[in-house]
C-alpha cells in the first residue's frame, strides 16, 4: 500500500509541478504583439473563455521502485474569471489521465482518471500564485481520489515580460507549499504535504525558433531554466505571442530525491486571437436527432436544441425554436427520429472555435415542467456535446471523451450518449444521437507569383526582389523568402492582399540560386511556395567595407568616376 501511496502522490505531483512548478511556470502567457514580426514578446492580455488544449506525455521513475508512463489527454485550460481588483486570472483545468504502472519492472496495472482543477495567475505578470487539482478514477479495481493544492510565495514568475532576444538571464525564485489528500476506496485514507524553496532558478533566453505542433506552426521564444538545484534537470519552454501561451514544453528531472522524469507537452488547440482578425462564417447544419432509449414516458420526445459557438471573446447561440425576441414560436417536433435539416450560421474570430450542442425534450406542466436534457455526449459526466473545430484543417475534435464516439458518417459527424457499460452510471437513460455537419468559408492564401528581380548580379551586393500576394478572403498576409542559399527571411509584413511586396538579400558566394516566396495569413494558414526565379551571381563584388567606401565616394562626387560607376552596375 505504501507503494500505491507513492504512486498517487508522485503522479499528481508530477502533473501539477509540470504545469506550474519549476518548469511549470507554464503560467499562461499571452501577447497582443505578434512574435513572428517583433523582437519583443509583450505581456499578453487574456479574455474570458480563452482556452488552450494540450496532450501531456510523461515517463516517471521513483528510486527504481516504480515507473509510471502515460499521458493526460486533452488537458484544457480555460479563463473563467478576470478579477481586476485582485489582479488575478482564474483558470479552470480539465483532462483525462491514462497511465500504466510498473513496480520493480513488474506490470502492476493502470490508472485512469478525470482531472479537474483551478489555478490563479497574476494579470500584471502572469506569475502563478496557487492551484488546486482533483483527480478521480480507478487504479486497477480500486476507486481512487486525490486532492492537491499548492501555493507560491512570492508568486512564481518564470517569464520576465517583455521577453527580448537580447535579455540577460533573470532569476525566478519562490517558496512552494503543497498539501494533499489521497483515498483508495475504504482501505487507505491519508493527508500528505511538503514545502521548500525553489532556489537557484535562473532563466535564459535561448533563441527564436519556428515550432510546429498539432495546434499549428508558431514563431516562438525558447527560454530555458533548471528544474532543481544541482539535479542536472532542465525545462525548455517555447512561448509564442501568436498562441498567447506556451506552444511546447520539454522537461527532464534527474536524481531529485530519487525522482527521474521526462515530459513533453505540445499545444493541441487554442482560440486565442492576438490581433483583429476578420470573422469567418461557420455553419453548423443539424441533420438528424434520434432517440436511443426512452426519454419521454408519455409520448415521442418533443425535440428542441441549442447550438453555441465560442470564439475568442465572442459567444454566439442559436436554437431551432427561438424567435427574435427569445420566445417560443410554437413549432415543437414530436418524433422518435427527427430531421430538422436546419443551418445555423455564426462566426469565428480565431483558428479554433468551441462548438457546443445541447438537445432537450420539452416537458409540459403535467410532466413536472422541467425539460429533459438528452445525453448526446461521449463523456459520462456530461450530456452536452462539446468539441473544438479547426478552420484550417476542417476537423472537429471531441474534448468530452473518447474520439471513438465522434465519427464521421458521410457528410455528417455522428455522436451519441451510448457509453461503454463500465464507464456510465446512467446508461440507457435519456440517451440520444445526433448527426450534424460543420463547414466554413475560410480559404488559405494563394501561391505567390514568381518573384521578379535581378537575374545576374555580384557577390556581396544587395538586390531587391518583389512578388504579389493574394488572399481569397482579403485577409492581411505575411511573406517569407527562400533565398536559395540555405537562408530564409523572417515572416515579413503584414501586407494587404493583391499588392507588390519586396525584400532584399546579399549572396556571399558565386553560384546560381532559386528564389521563392510563400504567404501566411493572420490565421496562420500558409500557401505553397511560389515558382522559383533563377538568379546567378557569376561576378565577385567588392568586399563590404570597400563597397561601402566606394558608394560613399560616388555619392560625394556624383559626376566623377564614370568608369568606376560602370563597374559598380
Secondary structure, DSSP 8 states (H G I E B T S, - for coil): -HHHHHHHHHHHHHHHHHHHSTTT-------SS-GGG-SEE------TT-EEEEEEEEEEEETTTEEEEEEEEEEEEEEEEEETTTTEEEEEEEEEEEEEEEETTEEEEEEEEEEEEEEEEETTT--EEEEEEEEEEEETTEEEEEEEEEEEEEEE----SSEETT---EE--EEEEEEEEEEETTTEEEEEEEEEEE-S-EEEEEEEEEEEETTEEEEEEEEEEESSTTS--EEEEEEETTTTEEEEEEEEEEEETTEEEEEEEEEEEE----S----EEEEEEEEEEEESS-S-SSSS-EEEEEEEEEETTEEEEEESSB-TTS-B-S--EE-SEE---EEEEEEESSSEEEEEEEEEE---GGGTS--EE-B--SSTT--SEEEEEETTTTEEEE-SS-GGGEEEETTEEEEES---GGG-SSTTSSBEEEEEEEEE----B------BS-SEEEET-EEEEEEEE-BTT---EEEEEE-SSS-B---EEEE-TTEEEEEEEE--S-EEEEEEEEEEETT--B------EEEEEEEE---HHHHHHHHHHHHHSTTS-HHHHHHH-
